């Protein structure tokens, strides 16, 4: 099973893909200086342990590596994930 995470900026979302099928999304909105994560969901029928975490980590890594945007975690899952991974908290203070 191969999982990949892709940014789909035209749809304002990161997706997690398994064998060509989108099985989860992390939706966002852009502001002038920030990216606001609004909703994260993995298909309950296709979910396996850790998929949502993989999706969020890859999305935050992409924001860190490729933008100067601050992260606003409006999504409860993203907010919780960052609280459990304090090495990502700096993204909220950029």
Secondary structure as a PSIPRED ss2 file (coil, helix, strand):
# PSIPRED VFORMAT (PSIPRED V4.0)

   1 X C   1.000  0.000  0.000
   2 X C   1.000  0.000  0.000
   3 X E   0.000  0.000  1.000
   4 X E   0.000  0.000  1.000
   5 X E   0.000  0.000  1.000
   6 X E   0.000  0.000  1.000
   7 X E   0.000  0.000  1.000
   8 X E   0.000  0.000  1.000
   9 X H   0.000  1.000  0.000
  10 X H   0.000  1.000  0.000
  11 X H   0.000  1.000  0.000
  12 X C   1.000  0.000  0.000
  13 X E   0.000  0.000  1.000
  14 X E   0.000  0.000  1.000
  15 X E   0.000  0.000  1.000
  16 X E   0.000  0.000  1.000
  17 X E   0.000  0.000  1.000
  18 X E   0.000  0.000  1.000
  19 X C   1.000  0.000  0.000
  20 X C   1.000  0.000  0.000
  21 X E   0.000  0.000  1.000
  22 X E   0.000  0.000  1.000
  23 X E   0.000  0.000  1.000
  24 X E   0.000  0.000  1.000
  25 X E   0.000  0.000  1.000
  26 X E   0.000  0.000  1.000
  27 X E   0.000  0.000  1.000
  28 X E   0.000  0.000  1.000
  29 X E   0.000  0.000  1.000
  30 X E   0.000  0.000  1.000
  31 X C   1.000  0.000  0.000
  32 X C   1.000  0.000  0.000
  33 X C   1.000  0.000  0.000
  34 X E   0.000  0.000  1.000
  35 X E   0.000  0.000  1.000
  36 X E   0.000  0.000  1.000
  37 X E   0.000  0.000  1.000
  38 X E   0.000  0.000  1.000
  39 X E   0.000  0.000  1.000
  40 X E   0.000  0.000  1.000
  41 X E   0.000  0.000  1.000
  42 X E   0.000  0.000  1.000
  43 X C   1.000  0.000  0.000
  44 X C   1.000  0.000  0.000
  45 X C   1.000  0.000  0.000
  46 X C   1.000  0.000  0.000
  47 X C   1.000  0.000  0.000
  48 X C   1.000  0.000  0.000
  49 X C   1.000  0.000  0.000
  50 X C   1.000  0.000  0.000
  51 X H   0.000  1.000  0.000
  52 X H   0.000  1.000  0.000
  53 X H   0.000  1.000  0.000
  54 X H   0.000  1.000  0.000
  55 X H   0.000  1.000  0.000
  56 X H   0.000  1.000  0.000
  57 X H   0.000  1.000  0.000
  58 X H   0.000  1.000  0.000
  59 X H   0.000  1.000  0.000
  60 X H   0.000  1.000  0.000
  61 X H   0.000  1.000  0.000
  62 X H   0.000  1.000  0.000
  63 X H   0.000  1.000  0.000
  64 X H   0.000  1.000  0.000
  65 X H   0.000  1.000  0.000
  66 X H   0.000  1.000  0.000
  67 X C   1.000  0.000  0.000
  68 X C   1.000  0.000  0.000
  69 X C   1.000  0.000  0.000
  70 X E   0.000  0.000  1.000
  71 X E   0.000  0.000  1.000
  72 X E   0.000  0.000  1.000
  73 X E   0.000  0.000  1.000
  74 X C   1.000  0.000  0.000
  75 X C   1.000  0.000  0.000
  76 X H   0.000  1.000  0.000
  77 X H   0.000  1.000  0.000
  78 X H   0.000  1.000  0.000
  79 X H   0.000  1.000  0.000
  80 X H   0.000  1.000  0.000
  81 X H   0.000  1.000  0.000
  82 X H   0.000  1.000  0.000
  83 X H   0.000  1.000  0.000
  84 X H   0.000  1.000  0.000
  85 X C   1.000  0.000  0.000
  86 X H   0.000  1.000  0.000
  87 X H   0.000  1.000  0.000
  88 X H   0.000  1.000  0.000
  89 X H   0.000  1.000  0.000
  90 X H   0.000  1.000  0.000
  91 X H   0.000  1.000  0.000
  92 X H   0.000  1.000  0.000
  93 X H   0.000  1.000  0.000
  94 X C   1.000  0.000  0.000
